[in-house]
Each structure stands twice: as C-alpha cells, then as structure tokens.
Amino acid sequence: MDEGVGVGEMPVIDDCWKRIGVYGDKSCERLAKHVHCRNCEVYAEAAVVLLDRYGALHQYEDEPAQADTDDIGETRSTLIFRLGDEWLGLATRSLVAVVAQTPIHSLPHQRTRSLLGVTNVNGALVACLSLSELLGLEAASSVSSERRVVPRMLILQGADGVLVSPVDEVEGIHPLPLAAIVPANRAAGQTAGQFAQGVTQWRERSITLLDEQLLQHAMVRSLQ
C-alpha cells in the first residue's frame, strides 16, 4: 500500500496478507488457526497502525488551502450520489473509483461513530467511514421504489492514500453548470450542514454540493 507523501517516519505496514496470506501464497502458519487473514490479530494490528498514520496528519489541517483552479469554466465534473433521502455532489477530483460493496470489518475500540472499520481494496486494508454520520444526515425514509437501487462504495482520495465510504446509490458523473450553483446555507439543520458548498437543481432534484476540503479535514479528524 502506498505510504503517501510526507509520512516517511511513520510506521510501515507489513502487508503480510498479500505475501503469505490469503492474497499471497497462503504459506502463513497462522492460516491453520484463523482460516482468513481478517480473523488474525496481525491484520487487526495493521489496521490500527493505518489509522494512527492518518491521525498524524492533523498537523497539516491548519495549512492554507490550495487555490481551486479546476472550477474555472462553465461546468464542473461532479459525482452525484445519494445518502438516505439526500442527493449530494462531490467534485470528481476527490474520487478515485466507485466499486461494489465489500464486507466492512469492525475494529476493537472504535474511535468515532463515523469510523465503520476497515475493508479490503485490492488486497490492502483501507479505513471505511460513514459519510452519513460525518455529515449528520438521517437514515432514508421507508418509501418503496420501483427503481432497482444498487448500493456502492466510493473510494475517495484522502490526504494520505484513500478512504472508503458506502453510499446508498450512485447516479453517475455529470457536468454541472457553475452558473446554476447557488451558495448553501450552512446553518445547523440544513442538508450536509457546514460541509455544504452550494446547491443546484439537476433533473428535478436538489443536489447539495460538498466542500471537498472541509470534508477531507473531517475525515482525517475522524481517524484520530
């Protein structure tokens, strides 16, 4: 797993599960007892190290944000997705991939309610966060739908590597006109609260656009 930039002195994770575990040659003697690497204490300890690494990034949170040059133009490439009853948008520069849901493995002594645990992405442990909890959104209402809805996971670019978050539905990536975006009311009780950067109408839906930098800082804090 990529060690990232500016963390050279942080602990290096020995991803033995990719060498001698279930994702490697399966020669690890612990497999006889644990059957799968996710049941092994080494795997769990590696997850804790991973979260500690993210936690150390709080030192960068007070640095000035880089100027946003991607929004110059008529549209912004935006991922549109749903959490509960709310439709949200996030600039695609923050997105690595949209993937099918994978099992989430909880950790002992969970640090925050938004930290769901860890999940496996191509053989690597990745911290899994609840965006609904982080944004303060309520669960979806029990309204039946004739549409086939497939929950997904977003792989998001964090300050050091990637983070994963499950979402209820992904509409896709669409260019949203900048002229149609109005400033969001960040008052308590509004959709996405302080993380709302703007609101726009798209296909008869109200889309709350998330402030990616505020969201990234909150994700880092949730791992400390």
VEXVO-191839 format. One record per atom (N, C-alpha, C): x, y negated, z; residue in one letter. Coordinates in steps of 0.05 Angstrom, whole numbers, plus 32768, in hexadecimal, padded with zeros to 4 digits. Each point is the difference from the previous one (the first is absolute). Layout:
<atoms>
XYZA...
</atoms>
This chain:
<atoms>
801180188000M7FEF7FE88000M80127FE78000M7FF77FEC7FF0D800F7FE87FFED80047FF2801AD80187FF98007E80067FF48019E7FFA7FE28001E7FFB7FF57FE7G7FF87FE48000G80177FED8001G7FFA7FE68000V80147FEB8000V80027FF3801BV80197FFC800AG80047FF28019G7FFC80118018G8000801A7FFEV7FFD80118017V801680148002V80187FF87FF7G801680137FFFG8008800C801BG7FFA7FF18016E8008800A801AE7FEA800F800EE7FE980037FF3M7FEA800F800CM8004801E7FFDM7FF380108010P8004801D7FFFP7FF9800B7FE5P801080137FF7V7FFA800D7FE6V7FF080198006V7FEA80037FF1I7FEF80178004I800A80187FF1I80048016800DD800880197FF4D7FE7800E7FF6D7FFB7FFD7FE6D7FE7800C7FF5D8005801E7FFAD8005800F8015C8006801C7FFDC7FEA80107FF3C7FE77FF68003W7FE9800E7FF4W800380027FE1W80107FED7FF5K800480017FE3K801880107FF8K801180078013R801780117FFAR7FFC801D8007R7FF880058019I7FFE801B8009I7FE38008800AI7FEE7FEC7FFEG7FE580058009G7FED80087FE9G7FE67FFB8003V7FED80097FEDV80027FF27FE5V800E7FE87FFFY80047FF27FE7Y801C80057FF5Y800F8012800EG801B80077FF6G8002801E7FFBG8016800C800AD8004801D7FFBD7FF480128015D7FF27FF48014K7FF2800E8015K801280138010K80197FF78003S801380118010S80017FF8801DS7FF17FEC8008C80017FF7801CC7FF580168013C800F80068015E7FF880148013E7FE77FF98010E7FFA7FE58001R7FE97FF7800FR7FE580077FF2R800180067FE6L7FE880057FF2L7FF2801A800AL80108013800AA7FF48018800AA7FED7FFA8017A80067FEC8010K7FF07FF88017K7FEA7FED7FF8K80077FEC7FF0H7FED7FEA7FFBH7FF080037FE6H800880117FEEV7FF280067FE7V80037FE87FECV7FFA7FE88009H80037FE97FEFH800F7FEA800FH800F7FF07FF1C80117FEC800BC7FF07FEB8011C7FE77FFB7FF8R7FF17FEC800FR7FFA8009801CR800380198006N7FFC800A801BN801980008011N80167FF87FF4C801A8001800EC80067FE6800EC800D80038017E80077FE88010E80147FEE7FF2E8011800C7FEEV80137FF07FF1V7FF27FED7FEDV7FEB800A7FF4Y7FEF7FF07FEEY7FF37FE9800FY7FF580068017A7FF37FEB8011A80157FEB8009A801780098008E80157FED8009E80097FEE7FE9E8001800C7FE8A80077FEF7FE8A7FEB7FEB7FFBA7FE780078005A7FEA7FEC7FFDA80047FE98013A800780068019V80047FEB8014V80177FEE7FF8V8016800C7FF5V80177FF07FF7V7FF87FEE7FEAV7FEF800B7FEDL7FF67FF07FEAL7FF17FE7800AL7FEF80048014L7FF07FEA800BL80127FEC800FL8014800A800DD80137FEF800ED800E7FEE7FECD8007800B7FE8R800D7FF17FECR7FEF7FE97FF7R7FE680057FFBY7FEE7FEB7FF8Y7FFE7FEB8016Y7FFF800A8019G7FFC7FED8016G80177FEC8002G801880097FF8A80177FEE8002A7FFE7FE97FECA7FEE80017FEDL7FFE7FEC7FECL7FF27FE6800AL7FF780008019H7FF27FE8800AH80127FE77FFFH801B80057FFFQ80127FE98000Q7FFE7FEF7FE7Q7FF4800C7FEAY7FFE7FF27FE7Y7FE57FF17FFEY7FEF80038013E7FE57FF57FFCE7FFF7FE28001E80147FF3800DD80007FE38002D800E7FF37FE9D800B80107FECE800E7FF47FEAE7FEB7FF37FEDE80087FEA7FF3P7FED7FF37FEDP7FF880137FEAP7FE77FFF7FF9A7FF680117FEBA800B7FF77FE5A800580137FEEQ800A7FF87FE5Q7FEA7FF37FF1Q80087FEE7FEEA7FEC7FF27FF0A7FF280147FEEA7FE67FFC7FFDD7FF080127FEFD80017FF67FE3D800D800F7FEFT80037FF87FE4T7FEE80117FEET7FF58016800BD7FF080127FEFD7FE57FF57FFAD7FF67FEC800FD7FE57FF77FFCD7FFE7FE97FECD80177FF97FF3I7FFF7FEA7FECI7FF4800C7FE7I7FEA7FF47FF7G7FF2800B7FE9G7FE280018004G7FF2800C7FEEE7FE380008001E7FF480178011E800E80168002T7FF58017800FT8015800B8013T7FF680108013R8012800F8012R7FF8801D7FFFR801480117FFBS7FFB801D8000S7FFA8009801DS7FE8800C8003T7FF68005801BT7FF5801C8002T8007800F8015L7FF480198006L7FE67FFB8010L7FEA800B7FF6I7FE67FFC800EI7FF8801A800DI7FFB8000801AF7FF98018800EF7FEC7FFA8016F7FF58015800CR7FEB7FFD8014R8008800D801AR7FFA7FF18016L8003800B801BL7FE57FFB800EL7FF380158007G7FE57FFD800CG7FEE7FF47FECG7FF27FEA8007D7FEE7FF37FEED800E7FE87FF2D80197FFC8004E800E7FE87FF6E801280077FE8E7FFE7FEF7FEBW801180037FE9W80177FEC8003W8018800A7FFCL80187FF08005L801280007FE7L80117FEC7FFFG80147FFF7FEAG801C7FFB800BG8013800D7FF4L801C7FFD8008L80117FFE7FE7L80127FEC7FFFA80127FFD7FE9A800F80197FFBA800280087FE6T800C801A7FFAT801E80018005T800D7FE98004R801C80008007R8005800D801BR7FEB80028011S8002800E8019S7FFB801D7FFFS7FF7800A7FE8L7FF7801B7FFDL801680117FF3L80058018800BV801280137FF4V7FF080147FEFV7FEB800B800CA7FF080147FF2A7FE58004800EA7FED800C7FF2V7FE78009800BV8000801F7FFDV7FFD800E8016V8002801D7FFFV7FE8800D800DV7FFD801A7FFCA7FEB8010800DA80068001801EA7FEC80048010Q80048001801DQ801080198008Q80117FFC8013T80118015800BT7FFB8002801ET80068017800DP7FFB8002801DP80107FEC8010P7FF47FF58014I800E7FED8012I8005800E801AI801980008009H8008800E8018H80047FEB8017H7FF080028014S80027FEE8016S801980048010S80087FEB800EL801980018010L7FFA7FFE801EL8010800C8010P7FFC7FFC801DP80067FE38007P7FF17FF68013H80047FE48009H7FFD7FEC7FE9H7FEA80027FF2Q7FFB7FED7FEBQ80047FE3800AQ800D7FF07FF0R80087FE68009R7FE97FEB7FFFR7FF180017FEBT7FE97FEE7FFDT7FE9800F7FF3T7FE87FF58002R7FE8800D7FF5R800280007FE1R800E7FED7FF5S80027FFF7FE2S801380157FF5S8012800B8011L801280157FF7L7FF3801B8002L7FFA800B7FE9L7FF2801A7FFFL801380178004L80197FFD7FF8G801480168002G80137FFF7FE9G800780177FF6V801280017FE8V7FF380137FECV80087FFD7FE7T7FF780127FEBT801780057FEET7FFD80147FEFN801680097FEEN7FFC7FF37FE5N80157FF37FF6V80007FF47FE5V8019800B7FF2V7FFC80127FEEN8016800D7FF1N8016800B8013N7FF7800C8015G8013800D8012G800C7FEE8015G7FF87FE78001A800A7FED8013A7FEA7FF78014A80077FFC8019L7FEE7FF68014L7FFB7FE27FFCL7FE77FF87FFFV7FF97FE47FFDV7FEB7FF98015V80047FE9800DA7FED7FF78014A7FE57FFA7FF2A7FEA8007800DC7FE67FFD7FF5C7FF07FED8012C7FF67FEA7FF5L7FF27FEC800FL7FE37FFD7FF7L7FEF7FF98013S7FE47FFA7FFAS7FFD7FE27FFAS7FFB7FFA7FE6L7FFB7FE47FF9L7FE67FF6800CL7FEC80128003S7FE77FF8800CS80047FF6801CS8010800E8010E80067FF8801BE80117FE78001E80137FFE7FEEL80127FE97FFFL7FF17FE77FF9L7FED80027FEDL7FF07FE97FF7L7FE87FFB8011L7FF980128012G7FE97FFD8011G7FE680047FF2G7FFF80127FEDL7FE880067FF1L7FF08016800DL7FE67FFE7FFDE7FEE8014800BE7FFE80187FEDE7FF78017800AA7FFD80187FF0A7FE97FFC7FECA8000800F7FEBA7FEC7FFD7FEBA7FE48008800BA7FEC7FF27FF7S7FE580078007S7FF880197FF2S7FED800F800BS7FF880197FF5S7FEB7FFD7FE9S80097FF37FEBV7FEF7FFC7FE9V800780147FEAV7FEC800F7FF7S800680157FECS80067FF37FE5S8010800D7FF0S80087FF67FE6S800080167FECS7FF77FF97FE8E7FFF80147FEBE801C80027FF2E80117FED8006R801B80007FF4R80118015800DR8012800C7FF1R80138012800BR80187FF0800BR80038001801AV80157FEF800DV801680138009V80197FF97FF8V801780108008V80137FF08011V80038005801AP80137FF28010P801C80047FF6P80107FEB8003R801C80017FF7R80137FF68016R801980027FFAM80157FF48011M80107FEC7FF0M80057FEA800CL80117FEB7FF4L801D8003800BL801380027FEEI801C7FFE8009I80097FE37FFCI80047FF28016L80067FE47FFFL801E7FFB8005L800A7FEB7FF4Q801C7FF98004Q80027FF0801AQ800F800B8013G80057FF38019G801A7FF18000G80087FF48016A80197FF18002A801880127FFDA7FFC801A8007D801780137FFDD7FF4801B7FF9D7FFC80057FE6G7FF480197FF8G7FE27FFC7FFCG7FF280178001V7FE47FFF7FFAV7FEF80088018V7FE77FF97FFFL7FEC80078014L7FE8800A7FF1L7FF08011800EV7FE9800C7FF3V7FE77FF88010V7FEA7FFB7FF1S7FE77FFA800DS7FE9800D7FF1S7FEE800E800EP7FE9800B7FF2P7FEB7FEB7FFBP7FF280017FE9V7FEA7FEE7FFAV7FE880107FF7V7FE97FF48002D7FE7800F7FF9D7FFB80037FE3D800B7FED7FF0E7FFB80017FE3E80137FEC7FF3E800980077FE8V80117FEF7FF0V7FF27FFA7FE5V7FFB7FE77FFAE7FF37FF87FE7E801480007FE9E80187FF68006G80157FFF7FECG800F7FE68001G80117FFC7FECI80107FE77FFEI7FF47FEE7FEBI7FFB7FE78007H7FF27FEE7FEEH800D7FE48002H80017FF27FE9P800A7FE48001P7FEA7FED8009P80047FF38016L7FEC7FEE800BL80077FE37FF9L7FEE7FF17FF6P80067FE47FF9P80067FEF8019P80167FF27FFFL80087FF08017L7FEC7FE98005L7FF47FF67FEAA7FEE7FEA8003A7FE68008800FA7FFA801A8001A7FE88009800DA80048007801DA80197FFD800AI80068007801CI7FFC7FE78011I7FF080038015V7FFB7FE98012V800D8007801BV80097FEC800FP800D8006801AP7FED800E8013P800C8012800FA7FF080108013A7FFE7FF1801BA7FEA8005800DN7FFC7FF6801BN800D80158013N80167FF9800DR800E80138010R7FF68001801DR7FE87FF58004A7FF58000801BA7FF9801C8009A80008005801AA7FF9801A800AA7FE480087FF7A7FFD80197FF9G7FE7800A7FF6G7FFD80017FE2G80127FF27FF2Q800080017FE3Q800E801A7FF7Q7FF880097FE8T800D80187FF5T801E7FFD7FFFT800E8014800CA801D80028002A800C7FEA8011A7FF07FEE800CG800A7FED8013G80177FEF7FF6G801580008010Q80187FEF7FFAQ800F800A7FE8Q7FFB80187FF6F800F800B7FEAF7FF37FF97FE5F7FE97FF28000A7FF37FF87FE8A800D7FE87FF3A800980037FE7Q800D7FEA7FF2Q7FED7FF17FEFQ7FEC800E7FF5G7FED7FF37FEFG7FE980137FFAG7FEB7FF67FF3V7FE980107FF9V7FF97FFB7FE3V7FF880147FF2T7FF87FFD7FE4T7FE980137FFAT7FF17FFA7FEBQ7FEA80117FF7Q800A80107FE9Q7FFA801A8001W800980127FEAW7FEB80167FFDW7FF480007FE8R7FEB80147FFAR7FEA80018016R7FF77FE88006E7FEA7FFD8014E80088009801CE801A80028005R800A8007801BR80117FE9800AR7FFE7FFC801BS80127FEC800DS8019800E8008S80177FF87FF5I801A800C8006I80107FEE8012I8008800A8017T80117FF18012T801D80077FF9T800F7FEC7FF8L801C80047FF9L80127FFD8019L801180148004L801080018018L801B7FF17FFCL80087FF38016D801A7FF38000D801580158005D800F80077FEBE801280178002E80177FFC8015E80097FE78003Q80167FFC8013Q7FF68003801DQ7FE87FF48006L7FF58003801BL7FFA801E8005L7FF6800E7FECL7FFA801C8003L801A80108005L80157FFA7FF1Q8018800F8004Q800C7FFC801CQ7FFF7FE78009H800A7FFB801BH7FF0800F8015H7FE680017FFCA7FEF800E8013A8005801E8000A8006800B7FE8M8007801C7FFEM80198007800FM80147FEE7FFDV80198004800EV7FFC7FFF801FV7FF07FEC8009R7FFB7FFD801DR7FF28019800BR7FEE800C7FF0S7FF180178009S801180188004S801980007FF6L801280178002L80147FFB8017L7FFF7FEA800DQ80147FFA8015Q7FF8800E801BQ
</atoms>
